[in-house]
Amino acid sequence: MEIFHLEKHPHVELCDLLKLQGWSDSGASAKAVIAEGHVKVNGNVETRKRCKIIADQIVEYQGMKVQVKA
């Protein structure tokens, strides 16, 4: 499982996290896969494109996982 550090930010939007992880080529494609229900947050399907991901959450997409840390 990969680790994503928020550094001094309180959260990261889900669509931005997919781009930053390299799981998506663009914001538009990230938003599309989220809307289609292909992304899970803490084991639950998440369809809100701008969902605020905070520390200690786990995001999954196509067999890849990332844990968000403060």
PQR file of N, CA, C, O and H, with PARSE charges and radii, in Angstrom:
ATOM      1  N   MET A   1       0.854  -1.184   0.000 -0.4000 1.5000
ATOM      2  CA  MET A   1       0.000   0.000   0.000 -0.0000 2.0000
ATOM      3  C   MET A   1       0.893   1.238   0.000  0.5500 1.7000
ATOM      4  O   MET A   1       1.880   1.313   0.731 -0.5500 1.4000
ATOM      5  N   GLU A   2       0.528   2.194  -0.825 -0.4000 1.5000
ATOM      6  CA  GLU A   2       1.269   3.443  -0.899 -0.0000 2.0000
ATOM      7  C   GLU A   2       0.817   4.396   0.207  0.5500 1.7000
ATOM      8  O   GLU A   2      -0.236   4.209   0.817 -0.5500 1.4000
ATOM      9  H   GLU A   2      -0.274   2.133  -1.419  0.4000 1.0000
ATOM     10  N   ILE A   3       1.628   5.411   0.447 -0.4000 1.5000
ATOM     11  CA  ILE A   3       1.308   6.439   1.443 -0.0000 2.0000
ATOM     12  C   ILE A   3       1.294   7.792   0.741  0.5500 1.7000
ATOM     13  O   ILE A   3       2.188   8.100  -0.047 -0.5500 1.4000
ATOM     14  H   ILE A   3       2.483   5.563  -0.048  0.4000 1.0000
ATOM     15  N   PHE A   4       0.280   8.593   1.031 -0.4000 1.5000
ATOM     16  CA  PHE A   4       0.197   9.970   0.520 -0.0000 2.0000
ATOM     17  C   PHE A   4       0.196  10.901   1.725  0.5500 1.7000
ATOM     18  O   PHE A   4      -0.632  10.752   2.624 -0.5500 1.4000
ATOM     19  H   PHE A   4      -0.447   8.342   1.672  0.4000 1.0000
ATOM     20  N   HIS A   5       1.109  11.851   1.749 -0.4000 1.5000
ATOM     21  CA  HIS A   5       1.213  12.781   2.870 -0.0000 2.0000
ATOM     22  C   HIS A   5       0.527  14.100   2.533  0.5500 1.7000
ATOM     23  O   HIS A   5       0.816  14.722   1.511 -0.5500 1.4000
ATOM     24  H   HIS A   5       1.782  11.972   1.019  0.4000 1.0000
ATOM     25  N   LEU A   6      -0.383  14.515   3.405 -0.4000 1.5000
ATOM     26  CA  LEU A   6      -1.085  15.792   3.233 -0.0000 2.0000
ATOM     27  C   LEU A   6      -0.173  16.983   3.503  0.5500 1.7000
ATOM     28  O   LEU A   6      -0.465  18.106   3.092 -0.5500 1.4000
ATOM     29  H   LEU A   6      -0.618  14.010   4.235  0.4000 1.0000
ATOM     30  N   GLU A   7       0.932  16.730   4.194 -0.4000 1.5000
ATOM     31  CA  GLU A   7       1.849  17.760   4.640 -0.0000 2.0000
ATOM     32  C   GLU A   7       1.078  18.739   5.525  0.5500 1.7000
ATOM     33  O   GLU A   7       0.580  18.322   6.571 -0.5500 1.4000
ATOM     34  H   GLU A   7       1.169  15.818   4.528  0.4000 1.0000
ATOM     35  N   LYS A   8       0.958  19.984   5.172 -0.4000 1.5000
ATOM     36  CA  LYS A   8       0.279  20.935   6.060 -0.0000 2.0000
ATOM     37  C   LYS A   8      -1.158  21.220   5.645  0.5500 1.7000
ATOM     38  O   LYS A   8      -1.806  22.108   6.199 -0.5500 1.4000
ATOM     39  H   LYS A   8       1.363  20.322   4.323  0.4000 1.0000
ATOM     40  N   HIS A   9      -1.653  20.465   4.669 -0.4000 1.5000
ATOM     41  CA  HIS A   9      -3.021  20.673   4.193 -0.0000 2.0000
ATOM     42  C   HIS A   9      -3.992  19.831   5.019  0.5500 1.7000
ATOM     43  O   HIS A   9      -3.640  18.727   5.435 -0.5500 1.4000
ATOM     44  H   HIS A   9      -1.127  19.744   4.219  0.4000 1.0000
ATOM     45  N   PRO A  10      -5.208  20.330   5.266 -0.5600 1.5000
ATOM     46  CA  PRO A  10      -6.177  19.555   6.057  0.2800 2.0000
ATOM     47  C   PRO A  10      -6.803  18.389   5.280  0.5500 1.7000
ATOM     48  O   PRO A  10      -7.259  17.412   5.874 -0.5500 1.4000
ATOM     49  N   HIS A  11      -6.820  18.503   3.948 -0.4000 1.5000
ATOM     50  CA  HIS A  11      -7.438  17.463   3.118 -0.0000 2.0000
ATOM     51  C   HIS A  11      -6.937  17.582   1.682  0.5500 1.7000
ATOM     52  O   HIS A  11      -6.240  18.534   1.327 -0.5500 1.4000
ATOM     53  H   HIS A  11      -6.450  19.296   3.465  0.4000 1.0000
ATOM     54  N   VAL A  12      -7.306  16.593   0.860 -0.4000 1.5000
ATOM     55  CA  VAL A  12      -7.073  16.634  -0.578 -0.0000 2.0000
ATOM     56  C   VAL A  12      -8.372  16.159  -1.226  0.5500 1.7000
ATOM     57  O   VAL A  12      -9.002  15.225  -0.733 -0.5500 1.4000
ATOM     58  H   VAL A  12      -7.872  15.820   1.148  0.4000 1.0000
ATOM     59  N   GLU A  13      -8.772  16.788  -2.315 -0.4000 1.5000
ATOM     60  CA  GLU A  13      -9.987  16.353  -3.007 -0.0000 2.0000
ATOM     61  C   GLU A  13      -9.697  15.041  -3.728  0.5500 1.7000
ATOM     62  O   GLU A  13      -8.599  14.829  -4.242 -0.5500 1.4000
ATOM     63  H   GLU A  13      -8.259  17.547  -2.716  0.4000 1.0000
ATOM     64  N   LEU A  14     -10.694  14.170  -3.756 -0.4000 1.5000
ATOM     65  CA  LEU A  14     -10.529  12.834  -4.324 -0.0000 2.0000
ATOM     66  C   LEU A  14     -10.021  12.877  -5.763  0.5500 1.7000
ATOM     67  O   LEU A  14      -9.111  12.128  -6.118 -0.5500 1.4000
ATOM     68  H   LEU A  14     -11.586  14.342  -3.338  0.4000 1.0000
ATOM     69  N   CYS A  15     -10.598  13.744  -6.594 -0.4000 1.5000
ATOM     70  CA  CYS A  15     -10.160  13.808  -7.996 -0.0000 2.0000
ATOM     71  C   CYS A  15      -8.694  14.241  -8.091  0.5500 1.7000
ATOM     72  O   CYS A  15      -7.963  13.762  -8.958 -0.5500 1.4000
ATOM     73  H   CYS A  15     -11.337  14.353  -6.306  0.4000 1.0000
ATOM     74  N   ASP A  16      -8.262  15.143  -7.204 -0.4000 1.5000
ATOM     75  CA  ASP A  16      -6.865  15.579  -7.198 -0.0000 2.0000
ATOM     76  C   ASP A  16      -5.937  14.460  -6.733  0.5500 1.7000
ATOM     77  O   ASP A  16      -4.829  14.319  -7.249 -0.5500 1.4000
ATOM     78  H   ASP A  16      -8.856  15.532  -6.499  0.4000 1.0000
ATOM     79  N   LEU A  17      -6.382  13.672  -5.769 -0.4000 1.5000
ATOM     80  CA  LEU A  17      -5.563  12.565  -5.271 -0.0000 2.0000
ATOM     81  C   LEU A  17      -5.290  11.558  -6.386  0.5500 1.7000
ATOM     82  O   LEU A  17      -4.166  11.074  -6.517 -0.5500 1.4000
ATOM     83  H   LEU A  17      -7.282  13.787  -5.349  0.4000 1.0000
ATOM     84  N   LEU A  18      -6.293  11.241  -7.183 -0.4000 1.5000
ATOM     85  CA  LEU A  18      -6.097  10.312  -8.289 -0.0000 2.0000
ATOM     86  C   LEU A  18      -5.053  10.837  -9.266  0.5500 1.7000
ATOM     87  O   LEU A  18      -4.225  10.074  -9.763 -0.5500 1.4000
ATOM     88  H   LEU A  18      -7.207  11.635  -7.077  0.4000 1.0000
ATOM     89  N   LYS A  19      -5.091  12.137  -9.543 -0.4000 1.5000
ATOM     90  CA  LYS A  19      -4.095  12.736 -10.439 -0.0000 2.0000
ATOM     91  C   LYS A  19      -2.710  12.717  -9.797  0.5500 1.7000
ATOM     92  O   LYS A  19      -1.733  12.346 -10.449 -0.5500 1.4000
ATOM     93  H   LYS A  19      -5.764  12.757  -9.140  0.4000 1.0000
ATOM     94  N   LEU A  20      -2.614  13.110  -8.540 -0.4000 1.5000
ATOM     95  CA  LEU A  20      -1.322  13.176  -7.851 -0.0000 2.0000
ATOM     96  C   LEU A  20      -0.671  11.801  -7.707  0.5500 1.7000
ATOM     97  O   LEU A  20       0.554  11.684  -7.710 -0.5500 1.4000
ATOM     98  H   LEU A  20      -3.407  13.412  -8.011  0.4000 1.0000
ATOM     99  N   GLN A  21      -1.491  10.770  -7.581 -0.4000 1.5000
ATOM    100  CA  GLN A  21      -0.982   9.402  -7.472 -0.0000 2.0000
ATOM    101  C   GLN A  21      -0.576   8.840  -8.834  0.5500 1.7000
ATOM    102  O   GLN A  21       0.072   7.796  -8.911 -0.5500 1.4000
ATOM    103  H   GLN A  21      -2.487  10.865  -7.578  0.4000 1.0000
ATOM    104  N   GLY A  22      -0.956   9.531  -9.902 -0.4000 1.5000
ATOM    105  CA  GLY A  22      -0.656   9.042 -11.244 -0.0000 2.0000
ATOM    106  C   GLY A  22      -1.632   7.987 -11.722  0.5500 1.7000
ATOM    107  O   GLY A  22      -1.380   7.294 -12.707 -0.5500 1.4000
ATOM    108  H   GLY A  22      -1.482  10.380  -9.839  0.4000 1.0000
ATOM    109  N   TRP A  23      -2.753   7.868 -11.014 -0.4000 1.5000
ATOM    110  CA  TRP A  23      -3.773   6.885 -11.379 -0.0000 2.0000
ATOM    111  C   TRP A  23      -4.681   7.394 -12.482  0.5500 1.7000
ATOM    112  O   TRP A  23      -5.460   6.628 -13.049 -0.5500 1.4000
ATOM    113  H   TRP A  23      -2.957   8.431 -10.213  0.4000 1.0000
ATOM    114  N   SER A  24      -4.588   8.673 -12.791 -0.4000 1.5000
ATOM    115  CA  SER A  24      -5.438   9.285 -13.807 -0.0000 2.0000
ATOM    116  C   SER A  24      -4.614  10.295 -14.586  0.5500 1.7000
ATOM    117  O   SER A  24      -3.772  10.990 -14.017 -0.5500 1.4000
ATOM    118  H   SER A  24      -3.955   9.295 -12.330  0.4000 1.0000
ATOM    119  N   ASP A  25      -4.857  10.375 -15.888 -0.4000 1.5000
ATOM    120  CA  ASP A  25      -4.106  11.303 -16.744 -0.0000 2.0000
ATOM    121  C   ASP A  25      -4.536  12.743 -16.563  0.5500 1.7000
ATOM    122  O   ASP A  25      -3.726  13.658 -16.706 -0.5500 1.4000
ATOM    123  H   ASP A  25      -5.541   9.810 -16.350  0.4000 1.0000
ATOM    124  N   SER A  26      -5.808  12.952 -16.251 -0.4000 1.5000
ATOM    125  CA  SER A  26      -6.328  14.314 -16.166 -0.0000 2.0000
ATOM    126  C   SER A  26      -7.440  14.396 -15.132  0.5500 1.7000
ATOM    127  O   SER A  26      -7.937  13.381 -14.644 -0.5500 1.4000
ATOM    128  H   SER A  26      -6.467  12.209 -16.135  0.4000 1.0000
ATOM    129  N   GLY A  27      -7.813  15.616 -14.815 -0.4000 1.5000
ATOM    130  CA  GLY A  27      -8.916  15.824 -13.899 -0.0000 2.0000
ATOM    131  C   GLY A  27     -10.216  15.277 -14.452  0.5500 1.7000
ATOM    132  O   GLY A  27     -11.029  14.719 -13.716 -0.5500 1.4000
ATOM    133  H   GLY A  27      -7.409  16.440 -15.212  0.4000 1.0000
ATOM    134  N   ALA A  28     -10.408  15.439 -15.750 -0.4000 1.5000
ATOM    135  CA  ALA A  28     -11.639  14.962 -16.382 -0.0000 2.0000
ATOM    136  C   ALA A  28     -11.753  13.438 -16.288  0.5500 1.7000
ATOM    137  O   ALA A  28     -12.826  12.912 -15.993 -0.5500 1.4000
ATOM    138  H   ALA A  28      -9.747  15.893 -16.348  0.4000 1.0000
ATOM    139  N   SER A  29     -10.658  12.738 -16.538 -0.4000 1.5000
ATOM    140  CA  SER A  29     -10.727  11.274 -16.461 -0.0000 2.0000
ATOM    141  C   SER A  29     -10.868  10.817 -15.011  0.5500 1.7000
ATOM    142  O   SER A  29     -11.539   9.819 -14.743 -0.5500 1.4000
ATOM    143  H   SER A  29      -9.787  13.165 -16.779  0.4000 1.0000
ATOM    144  N   ALA A  30     -10.247  11.529 -14.074 -0.4000 1.5000
ATOM    145  CA  ALA A  30     -10.402  11.195 -12.654 -0.0000 2.0000
ATOM    146  C   ALA A  30     -11.857  11.350 -12.240  0.5500 1.7000
ATOM    147  O   ALA A  30     -12.412  10.476 -11.573 -0.5500 1.4000
ATOM    148  H   ALA A  30      -9.703  12.339 -14.291  0.4000 1.0000
ATOM    149  N   LYS A  31     -12.470  12.446 -12.627 -0.4000 1.5000
ATOM    150  CA  LYS A  31     -13.872  12.697 -12.280 -0.0000 2.0000
ATOM    151  C   LYS A  31     -14.785  11.643 -12.897  0.5500 1.7000
ATOM    152  O   LYS A  31     -15.779  11.241 -12.291 -0.5500 1.4000
ATOM    153  H   LYS A  31     -12.019  13.156 -13.169  0.4000 1.0000
ATOM    154  N   ALA A  32     -14.443  11.198 -14.099 -0.4000 1.5000
ATOM    155  CA  ALA A  32     -15.269  10.193 -14.780 -0.0000 2.0000
ATOM    156  C   ALA A  32     -15.234   8.859 -14.048  0.5500 1.7000
ATOM    157  O   ALA A  32     -16.283   8.253 -13.830 -0.5500 1.4000
ATOM    158  H   ALA A  32     -13.635  11.524 -14.591  0.4000 1.0000
ATOM    159  N   VAL A  33     -14.040   8.386 -13.663 -0.4000 1.5000
ATOM    160  CA  VAL A  33     -13.973   7.081 -12.990 -0.0000 2.0000
ATOM    161  C   VAL A  33     -14.610   7.147 -11.599  0.5500 1.7000
ATOM    162  O   VAL A  33     -15.163   6.158 -11.118 -0.5500 1.4000
ATOM    163  H   VAL A  33     -13.188   8.879 -13.840  0.4000 1.0000
ATOM    164  N   ILE A  34     -14.528   8.315 -10.957 -0.4000 1.5000
ATOM    165  CA  ILE A  34     -15.191   8.476  -9.658 -0.0000 2.0000
ATOM    166  C   ILE A  34     -16.702   8.413  -9.839  0.5500 1.7000
ATOM    167  O   ILE A  34     -17.391   7.697  -9.114 -0.5500 1.4000
ATOM    168  H   ILE A  34     -14.079   9.119 -11.347  0.4000 1.0000
ATOM    169  N   ALA A  35     -17.212   9.167 -10.811 -0.4000 1.5000
ATOM    170  CA  ALA A  35     -18.658   9.206 -11.064 -0.0000 2.0000
ATOM    171  C   ALA A  35     -19.204   7.833 -11.447  0.5500 1.7000
ATOM    172  O   ALA A  35     -20.352   7.511 -11.140 -0.5500 1.4000
ATOM    173  H   ALA A  35     -16.652   9.748 -11.400  0.4000 1.0000
ATOM    174  N   GLU A  36     -18.381   7.023 -12.119 -0.4000 1.5000
ATOM    175  CA  GLU A  36     -18.805   5.688 -12.540 -0.0000 2.0000
ATOM    176  C   GLU A  36     -18.745   4.667 -11.404  0.5500 1.7000
ATOM    177  O   GLU A  36     -19.136   3.515 -11.589 -0.5500 1.4000
ATOM    178  H   GLU A  36     -17.449   7.285 -12.368  0.4000 1.0000
ATOM    179  N   GLY A  37     -18.262   5.079 -10.235 -0.4000 1.5000
ATOM    180  CA  GLY A  37     -18.248   4.194  -9.080 -0.0000 2.0000
ATOM    181  C   GLY A  37     -17.070   3.244  -8.994  0.5500 1.7000
ATOM    182  O   GLY A  37     -17.168   2.188  -8.370 -0.5500 1.4000
ATOM    183  H   GLY A  37     -17.945   6.015 -10.085  0.4000 1.0000
ATOM    184  N   HIS A  38     -15.944   3.611  -9.622 -0.4000 1.5000
ATOM    185  CA  HIS A  38     -14.773   2.739  -9.627 -0.0000 2.0000
ATOM    186  C   HIS A  38     -13.805   3.004  -8.476  0.5500 1.7000
ATOM    187  O   HIS A  38     -12.804   2.301  -8.338 -0.5500 1.4000
ATOM    188  H   HIS A  38     -15.865   4.469 -10.130  0.4000 1.0000
ATOM    189  N   VAL A  39     -14.092   4.010  -7.649 -0.4000 1.5000
ATOM    190  CA  VAL A  39     -13.175   4.391  -6.568 -0.0000 2.0000
ATOM    191  C   VAL A  39     -13.839   4.137  -5.220  0.5500 1.7000
ATOM    192  O   VAL A  39     -15.016   4.437  -5.023 -0.5500 1.4000
ATOM    193  H   VAL A  39     -14.905   4.581  -7.761  0.4000 1.0000
ATOM    194  N   LYS A  40     -13.061   3.578  -4.301 -0.4000 1.5000
ATOM    195  CA  LYS A  40     -13.571   3.331  -2.949 -0.0000 2.0000
ATOM    196  C   LYS A  40     -12.765   4.142  -1.941  0.5500 1.7000
ATOM    197  O   LYS A  40     -11.556   4.326  -2.083 -0.5500 1.4000
ATOM    198  H   LYS A  40     -12.105   3.334  -4.462  0.4000 1.0000
ATOM    199  N   VAL A  41     -13.470   4.620  -0.923 -0.4000 1.5000
ATOM    200  CA  VAL A  41     -12.837   5.300   0.211 -0.0000 2.0000
ATOM    201  C   VAL A  41     -13.229   4.518   1.457  0.5500 1.7000
ATOM    202  O   VAL A  41     -14.413   4.373   1.763 -0.5500 1.4000
ATOM    203  H   VAL A  41     -14.452   4.471  -0.808  0.4000 1.0000
ATOM    204  N   ASN A  42     -12.240   4.021   2.166 -0.4000 1.5000
ATOM    205  CA  ASN A  42     -12.465   3.181   3.353 -0.0000 2.0000
ATOM    206  C   ASN A  42     -13.404   2.012   3.057  0.5500 1.7000
ATOM    207  O   ASN A  42     -14.236   1.648   3.888 -0.5500 1.4000
ATOM    208  H   ASN A  42     -11.278   4.139   1.918  0.4000 1.0000
ATOM    209  N   GLY A  43     -13.261   1.430   1.868 -0.4000 1.5000
ATOM    210  CA  GLY A  43     -14.034   0.247   1.507 -0.0000 2.0000
ATOM    211  C   GLY A  43     -15.401   0.506   0.920  0.5500 1.7000
ATOM    212  O   GLY A  43     -16.086  -0.436   0.521 -0.5500 1.4000
ATOM    213  H   GLY A  43     -12.585   1.726   1.193  0.4000 1.0000
ATOM    214  N   ASN A  44     -15.825   1.777   0.856 -0.4000 1.5000
ATOM    215  CA  ASN A  44     -17.138   2.123   0.314 -0.0000 2.0000
ATOM    216  C   ASN A  44     -16.993   2.897  -0.986  0.5500 1.7000
ATOM    217  O   ASN A  44     -16.125   3.762  -1.106 -0.5500 1.4000
ATOM    218  H   ASN A  44     -15.269   2.542   1.180  0.4000 1.0000
ATOM    219  N   VAL A  45     -17.844   2.587  -1.960 -0.4000 1.5000
ATOM    220  CA  VAL A  45     -17.822   3.308  -3.232 -0.0000 2.0000
ATOM    221  C   VAL A  45     -18.104   4.784  -2.972  0.5500 1.7000
ATOM    222  O   VAL A  45     -19.042   5.139  -2.257 -0.5500 1.4000
ATOM    223  H   VAL A  45     -18.548   1.885  -1.862  0.4000 1.0000
ATOM    224  N   GLU A  46     -17.273   5.632  -3.565 -0.4000 1.5000
ATOM    225  CA  GLU A  46     -17.424   7.084  -3.410 -0.0000 2.0000
ATOM    226  C   GLU A  46     -17.625   7.706  -4.790  0.5500 1.7000
ATOM    227  O   GLU A  46     -16.783   7.548  -5.673 -0.5500 1.4000
ATOM    228  H   GLU A  46     -16.511   5.344  -4.145  0.4000 1.0000
ATOM    229  N   THR A  47     -18.734   8.410  -4.974 -0.4000 1.5000
ATOM    230  CA  THR A  47     -19.025   9.018  -6.278 -0.0000 2.0000
ATOM    231  C   THR A  47     -18.938  10.542  -6.249  0.5500 1.7000
ATOM    232  O   THR A  47     -19.177  11.191  -7.267 -0.5500 1.4000
ATOM    233  H   THR A  47     -19.418   8.539  -4.256  0.4000 1.0000
ATOM    234  N   ARG A  48     -18.601  11.115  -5.107 -0.4000 1.5000
ATOM    235  CA  ARG A  48     -18.432  12.579  -5.029 -0.0000 2.0000
ATOM    236  C   ARG A  48     -17.028  12.921  -5.503  0.5500 1.7000
ATOM    237  O   ARG A  48     -16.043  12.550  -4.865 -0.5500 1.4000
ATOM    238  H   ARG A  48     -18.407  10.587  -4.280  0.4000 1.0000
ATOM    239  N   LYS A  49     -16.939  13.623  -6.613 -0.4000 1.5000
ATOM    240  CA  LYS A  49     -15.651  13.914  -7.237 -0.0000 2.0000
ATOM    241  C   LYS A  49     -14.747  14.756  -6.344  0.5500 1.7000
ATOM    242  O   LYS A  49     -13.532  14.556  -6.322 -0.5500 1.4000
ATOM    243  H   LYS A  49     -17.739  13.925  -7.131  0.4000 1.0000
ATOM    244  N   ARG A  50     -15.331  15.687  -5.616 -0.4000 1.5000
ATOM    245  CA  ARG A  50     -14.541  16.589  -4.784 -0.0000 2.0000
ATOM    246  C   ARG A  50     -14.610  16.214  -3.298  0.5500 1.7000
ATOM    247  O   ARG A  50     -14.404  17.058  -2.425 -0.5500 1.4000
ATOM    248  H   ARG A  50     -16.318  15.848  -5.634  0.4000 1.0000
ATOM    249  N   CYS A  51     -14.899  14.953  -3.029 -0.4000 1.5000
ATOM    250  CA  CYS A  51     -14.928  14.455  -1.658 -0.0000 2.0000
ATOM    251  C   CYS A  51     -13.596  14.792  -0.987  0.5500 1.7000
ATOM    252  O   CYS A  51     -12.532  14.559  -1.561 -0.5500 1.4000
ATOM    253  H   CYS A  51     -15.066  14.268  -3.738  0.4000 1.0000
ATOM    254  N   LYS A  52     -13.657  15.334   0.213 -0.4000 1.5000
ATOM    255  CA  LYS A  52     -12.449  15.725   0.931 -0.0000 2.0000
ATOM    256  C   LYS A  52     -11.862  14.508   1.640  0.5500 1.7000
ATOM    257  O   LYS A  52     -12.469  13.952   2.554 -0.5500 1.4000
ATOM    258  H   LYS A  52     -14.521  15.523   0.679  0.4000 1.0000
ATOM    259  N   ILE A  53     -10.688  14.113   1.208 -0.4000 1.5000
ATOM    260  CA  ILE A  53      -9.996  12.973   1.786 -0.0000 2.0000
ATOM    261  C   ILE A  53      -9.068  13.496   2.878  0.5500 1.7000
ATOM    262  O   ILE A  53      -8.227  14.364   2.640 -0.5500 1.4000
ATOM    263  H   ILE A  53     -10.195  14.565   0.464  0.4000 1.0000
ATOM    264  N   ILE A  54      -9.238  12.951   4.080 -0.4000 1.5000
ATOM    265  CA  ILE A  54      -8.463  13.416   5.227 -0.0000 2.0000
ATOM    266  C   ILE A  54      -7.515  12.307   5.710  0.5500 1.7000
ATOM    267  O   ILE A  54      -7.547  11.181   5.215 -0.5500 1.4000
ATOM    268  H   ILE A  54      -9.920  12.246   4.273  0.4000 1.0000
ATOM    269  N   ALA A  55      -6.682  12.656   6.677 -0.4000 1.5000
ATOM    270  CA  ALA A  55      -5.709  11.699   7.212 -0.0000 2.0000
ATOM    271  C   ALA A  55      -6.386  10.425   7.699  0.5500 1.7000
ATOM    272  O   ALA A  55      -7.495  10.457   8.234 -0.5500 1.4000
ATOM    273  H   ALA A  55      -6.656  13.571   7.080  0.4000 1.0000
ATOM    274  N   ASP A  56      -5.710   9.320   7.506 -0.4000 1.5000
ATOM    275  CA  ASP A  56      -6.113   7.978   7.931 -0.0000 2.0000
ATOM    276  C   ASP A  56      -7.190   7.336   7.071  0.5500 1.7000
ATOM    277  O   ASP A  56      -7.699   6.271   7.420 -0.5500 1.4000
ATOM    278  H   ASP A  56      -4.810   9.293   7.072  0.4000 1.0000
ATOM    279  N   GLN A  57      -7.547   7.959   5.954 -0.4000 1.5000
ATOM    280  CA  GLN A  57      -8.474   7.307   5.033 -0.0000 2.0000
ATOM    281  C   GLN A  57      -7.673   6.510   4.011  0.5500 1.7000
ATOM    282  O   GLN A  57      -6.523   6.834   3.716 -0.5500 1.4000
ATOM    283  H   GLN A  57      -7.134   8.824   5.670  0.4000 1.0000
ATOM    284  N   ILE A  58      -8.299   5.463   3.475 -0.4000 1.5000
ATOM    285  CA  ILE A  58      -7.672   4.615   2.458 -0.0000 2.0000
ATOM    286  C   ILE A  58      -8.505   4.711   1.186  0.5500 1.7000
ATOM    287  O   ILE A  58      -9.720   4.517   1.204 -0.5500 1.4000
ATOM    288  H   ILE A  58      -9.233   5.200   3.715  0.4000 1.0000
ATOM    289  N   VAL A  59      -7.831   5.012   0.089 -0.4000 1.5000
ATOM    290  CA  VAL A  59      -8.490   5.142  -1.213 -0.0000 2.0000
ATOM    291  C   VAL A  59      -8.027   3.986  -2.097  0.5500 1.7000
ATOM    292  O   VAL A  59      -6.837   3.678  -2.161 -0.5500 1.4000
ATOM    293  H   VAL A  59      -6.844   5.170   0.074  0.4000 1.0000
ATOM    294  N   GLU A  60      -8.994   3.343  -2.783 -0.4000 1.5000
ATOM    295  CA  GLU A  60      -8.701   2.210  -3.657 -0.0000 2.0000
ATOM    296  C   GLU A  60      -9.199   2.488  -5.065  0.5500 1.7000
ATOM    297  O   GLU A  60     -10.270   3.059  -5.267 -0.5500 1.4000
ATOM    298  H   GLU A  60      -9.961   3.593  -2.731  0.4000 1.0000
ATOM    299  N   TYR A  61      -8.380   2.062  -6.046 -0.4000 1.5000
ATOM    300  CA  TYR A  61      -8.771   2.194  -7.451 -0.0000 2.0000
ATOM    301  C   TYR A  61      -8.026   1.137  -8.257  0.5500 1.7000
ATOM    302  O   TYR A  61      -6.797   1.089  -8.223 -0.5500 1.4000
ATOM    303  H   TYR A  61      -7.510   1.598  -5.882  0.4000 1.0000
ATOM    304  N   GLN A  62      -8.734   0.312  -8.962 -0.4000 1.5000
ATOM    305  CA  GLN A  62      -8.188  -0.728  -9.825 -0.0000 2.0000
ATOM    306  C   GLN A  62      -7.107  -1.560  -9.140  0.5500 1.7000
ATOM    307  O   GLN A  62      -6.041  -1.790  -9.709 -0.5500 1.4000
ATOM    308  H   GLN A  62      -9.733   0.351  -8.990  0.4000 1.0000
ATOM    309  N   GLY A  63      -7.384  -2.008  -7.926 -0.4000 1.5000
ATOM    310  CA  GLY A  63      -6.444  -2.854  -7.217 -0.0000 2.0000
ATOM    311  C   GLY A  63      -5.308  -2.105  -6.521  0.5500 1.7000
ATOM    312  O   GLY A  63      -4.499  -2.715  -5.821 -0.5500 1.4000
ATOM    313  H   GLY A  63      -8.251  -1.821  -7.463  0.4000 1.0000
ATOM    314  N   MET A  64      -5.247  -0.813  -6.706 -0.4000 1.5000
ATOM    315  CA  MET A  64      -4.209  -0.002  -6.044 -0.0000 2.0000
ATOM    316  C   MET A  64      -4.811   0.638  -4.804  0.5500 1.7000
ATOM    317  O   MET A  64      -5.994   0.976  -4.780 -0.5500 1.4000
ATOM    318  H   MET A  64      -5.904  -0.317  -7.274  0.4000 1.0000
ATOM    319  N   LYS A  65      -3.989   0.801  -3.777 -0.4000 1.5000
ATOM    320  CA  LYS A  65      -4.458   1.414  -2.536 -0.0000 2.0000
ATOM    321  C   LYS A  65      -3.465   2.468  -2.085  0.5500 1.7000
ATOM    322  O   LYS A  65      -2.255   2.321  -2.260 -0.5500 1.4000
ATOM    323  H   LYS A  65      -3.028   0.526  -3.796  0.4000 1.0000
ATOM    324  N   VAL A  66      -3.995   3.531  -1.505 -0.4000 1.5000
ATOM    325  CA  VAL A  66      -3.148   4.553  -0.896 -0.0000 2.0000
ATOM    326  C   VAL A  66      -3.750   4.948   0.445  0.5500 1.7000
ATOM    327  O   VAL A  66      -4.957   5.154   0.565 -0.5500 1.4000
ATOM    328  H   VAL A  66      -4.978   3.650  -1.363  0.4000 1.0000
ATOM    329  N   GLN A  67      -2.893   5.049   1.443 -0.4000 1.5000
ATOM    330  CA  GLN A  67      -3.331   5.526   2.760 -0.0000 2.0000
ATOM    331  C   GLN A  67      -2.879   6.968   2.893  0.5500 1.7000
ATOM    332  O   GLN A  67      -1.723   7.297   2.627 -0.5500 1.4000
ATOM    333  H   GLN A  67      -1.911   4.882   1.345  0.4000 1.0000
ATOM    334  N   VAL A  68      -3.799   7.820   3.305 -0.4000 1.5000
ATOM    335  CA  VAL A  68      -3.515   9.244   3.458 -0.0000 2.0000
ATOM    336  C   VAL A  68      -3.042   9.496   4.887  0.5500 1.7000
ATOM    337  O   VAL A  68      -3.674   9.071   5.854 -0.5500 1.4000
ATOM    338  H   VAL A  68      -4.738   7.553   3.521  0.4000 1.0000
ATOM    339  N   LYS A  69      -1.929  10.188   4.993 -0.4000 1.5000
ATOM    340  CA  LYS A  69      -1.345  10.524   6.304 -0.0000 2.0000
ATOM    341  C   LYS A  69      -1.239  12.033   6.434  0.5500 1.7000
ATOM    342  O   LYS A  69      -1.115  12.747   5.439 -0.5500 1.4000
ATOM    343  H   LYS A  69      -1.416  10.533   4.208  0.4000 1.0000
ATOM    344  N   ALA A  70      -1.289  12.511   7.674 -0.4000 1.5000
ATOM    345  CA  ALA A  70      -1.180  13.951   7.942 -0.0000 2.0000
ATOM    346  C   ALA A  70       0.210  14.440   7.557  0.5500 1.7000
ATOM    347  O   ALA A  70       0.510  15.625   7.703 -0.5500 1.4000
ATOM    348  H   ALA A  70      -1.389  11.931   8.482  0.4000 1.0000
TER
END
